[in-house]
Amino acid sequence: MPVFYFLHGHRVLSTQWQVQRSKHGVLLVFSAPAEIQPSVWGMVVDFSEAKERRVPRTSPPESRSLNPQPATPSVEAHVLGVAWPLAESLCDDLGLELVHLEYLRDRGGRIMRLYIDKPGGVTLEDCAQVSRELSDVLDVRLPELGAYHLEVSSPGPNRPLSRAEDFERFRGRRAKIRTRTPIDGRKNFSGTLDGLADGAVRLNLGRATIAIALDAISKAYLTDV
């Protein structure tokens, strides 16, 4: 019996849904009123119980899991080292940008989560297509993964910052950065991006500007706060 997981950070007044079958299982598409975000939800379930793919649209990264934890460093590095170039090549072929990819351990099992984007925003079909095609590739290239959840979505307002060029691209935008080890007794920083200098991200905190080495950053994303 397949299990369905619904993330509901907003009150839904009414919904409509439809079923679309594919070779991977069933895609359930839910539509909610325009004032409610995310406005479209999808979930692909593999009835062979090998894996389940959830495909939400425009949901902030923090809302997708209560307490996600990274996989063990060696496993995470291996999986990302193989999956990232495969996902990036697939996205390029489809005219999409791979914004970020992460591999986490959650209470529901292991999660591989992709954020994709394109001018004008991604659609549910974009997410579903990447989910289908990447899953087929990973089955061949990473057979040792076993059971996992594959999630594909737009980055939402809290866009992850994964590459060095992201910190230049979004210069002048507000961002939050978490470091691997404390800097002056703290790991969490919030300020305005001021680009890169000598391999370090410059972050204006208001009263001062600090430099954080790229390899010292464990997580970084845009924020409006």
Sequence and secondary structure as in RCSB ss.txt:
>XXXX:A:sequence
MPVFYFLHGHRVLSTQWQVQRSKHGVLLVFSAPAEIQPSVWGMVVDFSEAKERRVPRTSPPESRSLNPQPATPSV
EAHVLGVAWPLAESLCDDLGLELVHLEYLRDRGGRIMRLYIDKPGGVTLEDCAQVSRELSDVLDVRLPELGAYHL
EVSSPGPNRPLSRAEDFERFRGRRAKIRTRTPIDGRKNFSGTLDGLADGAVRLNLGRATIAIALDAISKAYLTDV
>XXXX:A:secstr
        SS  S  EEEEEEETTEEEEEEE  TTSSS EEEEEE TTSS EEEEE S  GGGS SS EE  HHH
HHHHHHHHHHHHHHHHHHTT EEEEEEEEEETTEEEEEEEEE TT   HHHHHHHHHHHHHHHHHH GGG S EE
EEE   SS B  SHHHHHHTTTSEEEEEEEEEETTEEEEEEEEEEEETTEEEEE SS EEEEEGGGEEEEEE   
